[in-house]
Amino acid sequence: MNIIIRFTIFTLLALVLLPIKDASAQATDTPYQVGVVTDDLAKIDTSVVLTNSGASSTVAFPAQNGAICVNAYAMPAPGIAVTACCTCRVQPNGLRQFSVGKELLISQSSVPHTAVVKLMASTGTGGICNAGTVGTGANVLVTGMLAWRTTPPLSSVLAFDKTSFVPSTLSAAELTALDSQCSTIGSRACNSTCP
Amino acid sequence: MITRFTTFVILALVLLPIKNALAQAADTPWQIGVVNEDLTKIDTTVAVSNSGASSTIASPQNGAICVNVYATSAPLSSIVACCTCRVQANALRAFSVGKEVLVSVLPKARTSVIKLLASTGTAGACNASTAGIGANVLVTGMLSWLVPATSNSVAAVGKTSLNPATLSAAELVSVTSQCAVLPNRACNSTCSGP
């Protein structure tokens, strides 16, 4: 009798939890996403385009909350170190974009040819975004980030080439590495649309 | 003890393939894309289909879905236009972002966030402002792409899937209530069919 009750509870729990787990597994607005820029940045710039799905909103009115900080880290190849980082605040349904070559990597002595770009979404602390403190204290990781890399068209009659960033697994060591390298460089807004 | 272990293993083996099959699917109810080309120069089309995921009868096949569309005009983050499109299983529907979804928005939008929400509709009628409310429940089956137009007829156009995202309760209330003060309309004449 005891086994039957336990089995029934387990089965019901599994059936209830399974759809929820799968629904979230399908979503691509995860906190850690990675992309690569393989076009020659010295010749063709690439932009990062961002929006916020509203996944972290808990209040709809009078003003929808759930703004997120998108923290960006660039690792120009062939190196593997973070040489630039910046942050961009994105409201639910907001659209923000910044240039990899001219804004994220602006302080480099020479524009790199290729780079890995990593994005982490967080709450910020007291409404302030800081790419060097993500995952520490009140600046916790959040869902809601959707990100694309776009390359401008070679001709004005053609559309941008757009590629989604790839949702990835964030290890504690990777989080620490990104934060500490960015803290040394100094976090800043990616551009004037990213206060 | 052996019985319990056997039961657990059998259950795990039954549930595991279902979980993996669902985890790979992209036809989720809430999908988001961005249009960052200048819409006043290059229009973008939203192409939608229905995977048939919500069908329960094969012949004649049921499971039509309503694709509810909500659009912003950046840099504003509010919904400035919404419309809906009924899509039968295996059907293909397409509508223009600049000329149909955002047709009545002034000044003309240059860039936009496009959000799609798939629902059953209510008694066969689609309404973007009631998605997720009452009988107009959210459903799986929606597949969608953004297809930028080009004036160069020989050039191939790049197609980008809209991204499945997480829908919060506040976001659902926000988009549907903003849509409720806008006219409820079909995205174009092909979207108002059965």
Interface residues (C-beta under 8 A of the other chain):
Chain A: I3 R6 F7 F10 T11 A14 L18 P19 K21 D22 A23 S24 A25 Q26 A27 T28 D29 S47 V49 T51 S53 G54 A55 S56 S57 T58 V59 A60 F61 Q64 N65 G66 Q91 P92 N93 G94 L95 Q97 T143 G144 L146 W148 T150 S155 S156 V157 L158 A159 F160 D161 K162 T163 S164 T193
Chain B: T3 R4 T7 F8 L11 L15 I18 K19 L22 A23 A25 A26 T28 W30 I32 V34 N36 E37 K41 I42 T44 T72 A74 P75 S77 S78 I79 T111 S112 V113 K115 L146 P148 A149 T150 S151 N152 A155 V157 G158 T160 S161 N163 P164 A165 T166 L167 S168 A169 A170 E171 V173 S174 V175 S177
